[in-house]
């Protein structure tokens, strides 16, 4: 039998493209709307004031601000400098003392057992080498410490949006869906060495003036959607927009022409 060897993904090249995608548009505008998710996660972990907290793939700092507001010692990291700068401006506006540092979630520049808690809201789930990123979260968290995550689920609105985009712009070979981070079975297997892994399904409401308004905002500001539209010709863009409108219609609970779409996500607490 002739078995063809599996080719390992070029993670460096993939991350360079991802960085360019997240730098395009202005994710911070969308990211700020998700602030409530960081607040919920901070309450869920219930850390003592002064705890050492690392926010991984922090974006513009939703979880960073939530934990800093509770007087934790927060280090905020991302591999996109522009997002860190915006998180820093937000922290400065509230006189919050936060350290901001460029860092790759798959190779965190911190010693083993450096933090009481390591957190990420809709961030680390986008790493191409998922197992390595998960291992890094465990490594930098002290024994008995917590890992707190908020991840979109495969069946939820954003997970289905990823699936829709994948039908038009194929993901890099060998890279799995980021929505796996919202799958309880995958999390239990990936963090099998943890003392415990608990997942609670929650919902974030995407509220926009109309479905078309949502598409306009995400097409302009949200890297993955922005790049998908840029990669398509006129017919492809029209088809993608139609499929996105159909997806919104499937989930939309508003009856007045606006958009109120519950976005299911997994709030995860892992005890190392």
Secondary structure, 3 states (H helix, E strand, C coil): CCCCCCCCCCHHHHHHHHHHHHHCCCHHHHHHHCHHHHHHHHHHHCCCCCCEEEECCCCCCHHHHHHHCCCCEEEEEECCHHHHHHHHHHHHHCCCCEEEEECECCECCCCCCCEEEEEEECCHHHCCCHHHHHHHHHHHEEEEEEEEEEEECCCCHHHHHHHHHHCCCCCCCCCCCHHHHHCHHHHHHHCCCCCEEEEEEEEEEEEECCHHHHHHHHHHHCHHHHHHHHHCCHHHHHHHHHHHHHHHHHHECCCCCCEEEEEEEEEEEEEC
